[in-house]
Amino acid sequence: MAEHAPRRLALTVAPEQAGKTVDTLLRRGLGLSGTLIRHVKWLEDGILLDGVRVHTDRRAAAGQLLSVRVSDDVRRSGIVSAPGALDIVYEDADLLVLNKAPGVPCHPGPGHFDDTLGNFLLYYYDQSGECADYHPVHRLDRGTSGLMVVAKHPHAQERLKRALHTSAFRRGYLAVCQGVPVPAEGVVDAPIGPVPGSLMARRIDPAGQSARTRYQVLCAAHGRALVRLELDTGRTHQIRVHMASLGCPLTGDFLYGTEERALISRPALHSARLSLRHPITGAALSWQLPLPEDMKRLLE
């Protein structure tokens, strides 16, 4: 398949910007970081003024076209490309929104060298001729399903990560828990830290990092509740730890509750809603997914 042209951002120099250096225009006009500018200025097609490569100290004239390459020139992640199923909810030149399947890790690690979203996405890029490495904006636990954002280049990743936990990037989750939280709506504001001696587990810890979760019970059946949750922070296992602290661990949560493989093969948690401001255009985008079948069955 033919290769995609590298992703570039462009700026026509306005009269009030005339005489400013390329470095200033890249930072203030296009919002690029110093780190990205320092990298891209060494590339043959990195920074062009009217189609000609220039140094960052060059001063631009009104009407000139400044363009910069933001897509990866090489893959630095070290992740191998491997085929695997991807459910792409949305895609453009700067980002993808994926519906992550439960049981699929987001990133390679011990025991998971070539069966993660990172591997599958690089294979997808290879098949489509995309110049891109793996740039996740946030991650979901291996057992969690649902919406997840991946940037296609470092500039989009940086801008989206800066927006996390602000009004410009909001995530909503659905969970099924054991028991019904009381009160039926509230906020868990409790710091989270690691469990000593464990590589994975977390706990409520006054000396830990601040963590805040908003929750609302939507319905209850069979001694379980369907809960809608929104995060004000993004700590490891935050929803799972906070729900367990209410005495209502997620159904199937082997770490903070009880593993119940006859009912569900994972903690019952789904990333159901996502809204963000596009990192390049600023457009407001939002997506929503229904409750997965394995979680739905817990309430039938």
C-alpha positions in Angstrom: 0.0 0.0 0.0 1.2 3.5 -0.8 2.7 5.5 2.0 0.7 8.4 3.5 2.4 11.8 3.2 3.8 12.9 6.5 1.4 15.0 8.6 2.3 18.7 8.5 0.9 21.8 10.1 1.0 25.1 8.3 0.8 28.8 9.0 0.5 31.7 6.6 2.5 34.5 8.2 0.1 37.4 9.1 1.2 41.0 8.8 1.4 41.4 12.6 3.7 38.3 12.7 6.1 39.6 10.1 9.7 39.8 11.3 9.2 37.2 14.0 11.5 34.2 14.1 10.4 30.8 12.9 10.9 29.5 16.4 8.5 32.0 17.8 5.9 31.3 15.1 6.1 27.6 15.7 5.7 28.0 19.5 3.0 30.8 19.5 1.4 30.4 16.2 1.2 26.6 16.0 1.6 25.7 19.7 4.6 23.4 19.3 6.8 22.5 22.3 10.5 23.3 22.4 11.1 19.5 22.6 9.4 18.9 19.3 11.0 21.9 17.6 14.5 20.7 18.7 13.8 17.3 17.2 12.1 18.3 13.9 14.6 21.1 13.0 17.2 18.3 12.1 14.9 16.6 9.6 15.3 17.4 5.9 11.6 18.1 5.6 11.2 19.3 9.2 10.7 23.0 9.0 10.0 24.7 5.6 9.3 28.3 4.7 7.7 28.6 1.3 8.9 25.1 0.7 12.5 25.7 1.6 14.2 24.2 4.7 15.1 27.0 7.2 16.7 27.4 10.6 14.6 28.4 13.6 16.3 31.8 13.8 15.1 32.8 10.3 12.7 35.8 10.3 9.6 35.4 8.3 7.8 37.9 6.1 4.1 38.5 5.8 2.4 36.1 3.4 5.1 33.4 3.6 3.9 29.8 4.3 5.6 28.2 7.2 5.1 24.4 7.6 6.4 21.8 10.0 6.4 18.0 10.0 4.7 16.6 13.1 4.5 12.9 12.2 7.2 10.5 13.3 10.2 10.1 11.1 11.2 6.8 12.8 9.6 4.5 15.4 11.3 4.9 18.8 8.9 2.9 20.9 10.6 -0.4 20.2 7.1 -2.0 19.9 6.8 -4.7 17.3 4.1 -4.7 14.7 1.8 -7.7 15.0 -1.7 -8.4 13.6 -4.7 -8.3 15.8 -8.3 -7.1 16.0 -8.9 -3.3 16.3 -12.3 -1.7 16.7 -11.8 1.9 15.4 -14.6 4.2 16.4 -13.1 7.4 14.9 -10.0 8.3 12.9 -8.4 11.4 11.4 -4.9 12.6 10.6 -4.1 13.4 14.2 -5.8 10.8 16.4 -7.8 7.6 16.7 -10.5 6.6 19.2 -10.6 2.8 19.8 -13.1 0.5 21.4 -10.7 -1.6 23.4 -11.8 -5.2 23.9 -11.6 -6.6 27.5 -8.5 -8.8 28.1 -6.3 -6.9 25.7 -3.4 -4.9 27.3 -2.8 -1.4 26.1 1.0 -1.7 26.1 3.6 -4.6 25.9 4.9 -5.9 29.2 5.9 -9.1 30.9 4.1 -12.0 29.2 2.6 -9.6 26.5 5.2 -9.0 23.8 3.0 -9.0 20.7 -0.6 -9.2 21.7 -1.4 -5.6 22.8 -3.2 -2.6 21.3 0.3 -1.1 20.7 1.3 -4.1 18.5 -2.0 -4.2 16.7 -2.0 -0.4 16.0 1.5 -0.4 14.5 0.5 -3.3 12.2 -2.6 -1.3 11.1 -0.3 1.7 10.4 2.0 -0.6 8.4 -0.9 -1.9 6.3 -2.2 1.6 5.6 1.2 3.2 5.0 0.9 5.6 7.9 4.0 7.4 9.3 3.2 6.8 13.0 4.5 5.3 16.2 2.3 4.3 19.3 1.3 7.4 21.2 -1.4 6.5 23.8 -3.0 9.5 25.5 -4.4 7.5 28.5 -4.6 3.8 29.3 -7.3 1.3 30.4 -6.6 -1.7 32.6 -6.3 -4.9 30.7 -9.8 -6.1 31.8 -11.5 -2.8 31.1 -13.3 -2.3 27.8 -14.3 0.8 25.9 -13.2 4.1 24.5 -9.5 5.0 24.5 -7.7 7.8 22.6 -4.4 7.3 20.8 -2.6 10.2 19.1 -0.9 9.7 15.7 2.0 12.0 16.5 3.8 13.4 19.5 2.4 16.9 19.1 -1.2 15.7 19.3 -0.3 13.4 22.2 1.3 16.2 24.2 -1.7 18.5 23.7 -4.3 15.8 24.6 -2.3 14.7 27.7 -2.3 18.3 28.8 -6.1 18.4 28.6 -6.7 15.2 30.6 -9.0 15.8 33.6 -10.0 19.3 32.4 -13.3 20.3 30.8 -11.5 19.8 27.4 -11.2 16.0 28.0 -13.8 14.1 30.0 -14.3 10.4 30.4 -17.3 8.6 31.7 -17.4 4.9 32.8 -20.1 2.3 33.6 -19.4 -0.3 36.2 -21.3 -3.2 37.8 -20.6 -3.5 41.5 -21.5 -5.9 44.2 -24.1 -4.3 46.5 -25.6 -0.9 46.1 -23.6 2.2 47.2 -25.1 4.4 49.8 -25.8 7.2 49.2 -26.9 6.4 45.6 -24.9 9.4 44.3 -21.8 11.0 45.6 -18.1 11.7 45.4 -15.2 9.5 46.7 -12.4 11.8 47.6 -9.6 9.6 49.0 -5.9 9.5 48.1 -4.5 6.3 46.6 -1.1 4.7 47.0 0.7 1.4 46.3 0.2 -1.6 48.6 3.6 -2.4 50.1 5.2 -5.5 48.6 2.8 -5.6 45.6 3.7 -4.6 42.1 0.0 -4.2 41.1 -2.3 -3.5 44.0 -3.3 0.0 45.3 -5.1 1.1 48.4 -6.6 4.1 50.1 -3.5 5.8 51.6 -3.5 9.2 53.4 0.1 9.6 52.1 -0.9 8.7 48.6 -1.8 10.8 45.5 -5.1 12.7 45.6 -7.9 10.9 43.8 -11.5 11.9 43.3 -14.3 9.9 41.7 -17.9 11.0 41.1 -20.5 8.2 41.0 -24.3 7.7 40.5 -26.3 4.5 40.8 -28.4 4.0 37.6 -30.2 0.8 38.6 -29.9 -2.3 40.8 -30.7 -6.0 40.3 -29.6 -9.3 41.9 -27.7 -7.6 44.6 -25.7 -5.6 42.2 -25.8 -2.0 40.9 -25.0 -0.4 37.6 -23.0 2.8 38.4 -22.0 5.7 36.2 -18.7 7.2 37.1 -16.6 10.2 36.1 -12.9 10.7 37.1 -11.5 14.1 38.3 -8.1 12.4 38.5 -6.5 9.4 36.8 -4.8 7.2 39.4 -4.0 3.5 38.7 -7.1 1.4 39.5 -8.9 4.5 40.8 -12.4 3.3 40.2 -11.7 -0.2 41.4 -10.1 1.0 44.7 -12.7 3.7 45.3 -15.7 1.4 44.7 -14.1 -1.2 47.0 -13.7 1.5 49.7 -17.5 2.0 49.6 -17.9 -1.8 50.3 -19.1 -2.3 46.7 -16.2 -3.8 44.7 -16.7 -4.3 41.0 -18.2 -7.7 40.1 -15.4 -10.0 39.0 -12.6 -7.9 40.4 -10.0 -10.5 41.4 -7.8 -7.8 43.1 -10.2 -5.8 45.2 -13.3 -8.0 45.4 -14.0 -11.6 44.3 -13.1 -13.3 41.0 -16.3 -14.8 39.6 -15.4 -16.3 36.2 -18.7 -18.1 36.0 -20.3 -14.7 35.9 -17.8 -12.5 34.1 -14.1 -13.0 33.1 -13.0 -9.6 34.2 -13.7 -6.6 36.5 -17.0 -5.2 35.2 -15.8 -1.8 34.0 -16.4 -0.1 30.7 -15.2 3.3 29.3 -18.6 4.4 27.9 -18.4 8.1 27.2 -15.6 10.4 26.0 -15.5 14.0 25.0 -12.5 16.1 24.0 -11.3 19.2 22.1 -9.5 18.2 19.0 -5.8 18.9 19.6 -5.3 20.7 16.2 -8.7 22.1 15.2 -10.1 22.7 18.6 -13.4 21.2 17.5 -15.6 19.6 20.2 -15.9 15.8 19.7 -17.8 13.2 21.7 -18.5 9.4 21.5 -20.6 7.0 23.5 -20.7 3.2 23.6 -23.5 0.9 25.0 -23.0 -1.4 28.0 -21.2 -4.6 26.8 -23.1 -7.9 26.8 -21.0 -9.6 29.5 -21.8 -6.7 31.9 -25.5 -6.5 30.8 -26.0 -10.1 31.7 -25.0 -9.4 35.3 -28.2 -7.3 35.7 -30.7 -9.5 33.8 
